[in-house]
Amino acid sequence: MELEAFKIKVAPLRKKLLNISLNIVKKEADAEDIVQEAFLKLWYLRDKLDAYRSVEAFAVMLTKNLALDKLKLQKPQANEDDLHTLNSKDGNPEERLVQQDAVNCVRMLISQLPSLQQTIIRMKDIEGYEVEEIAGITGCQTEAIRVNLSRARKKIRERFIALNKEVYEYR
């Protein structure tokens, strides 16, 4: 695709792509950056654009993915140590140790979940994403995210209770 064809097919999509990215990232400067990046990628792929049935659909998908990536990078990434907020002034050392053991146990239980459930529970409960954001990033429907999140939490709860029961029975 030559420059003139690119101007005719892709350039008019700018406003639409800007609206899409603005709806996702909520900041006009970030939305502008995303659209610029999308246009750059489209330009580098210009020789392959004719293979797509709809250049517009491809440009929209590309912009949406770039915006979601930007949103993911903007999210405050919680450290897994932030799963618990233990203040050294609160409680005695034994209580803090019990809490730390519980956190380590939950981490271990999360690692035993199926990979999709691991991803969803980490994104929701550790990184703080909303269900809709997780759905957008993973490509799953929001209801599927809710179901997997519920199942993951239930498995962790059941296994945590069973492990604690074994520990207390052992004592």
Sequence and secondary structure as in RCSB ss.txt:
>XXXX:A:sequence
MELEAFKIKVAPLRKKLLNISLNIVKKEADAEDIVQEAFLKLWYLRDKLDAYRSVEAFAVMLTKNLALDKLKLQK
PQANEDDLHTLNSKDGNPEERLVQQDAVNCVRMLISQLPSLQQTIIRMKDIEGYEVEEIAGITGCQTEAIRVNLS
RARKKIRERFIALNKEVYEYR
>XXXX:A:secstr
  HHHHHHHTGGGHHHHHHHHHHHH  HHHHHHHHHHHHHHHHHTTTTGGGSS HHHHHHHHHHHHHHHHHHHHS
    GGGGS   TTSS HHHHHHHHHHHHHHHHHHHTS HHHHHHHIIIIIS   HHHHHHHH   HHHHHHHHH
HHHHHHHHHHHHHHHHHHHH 
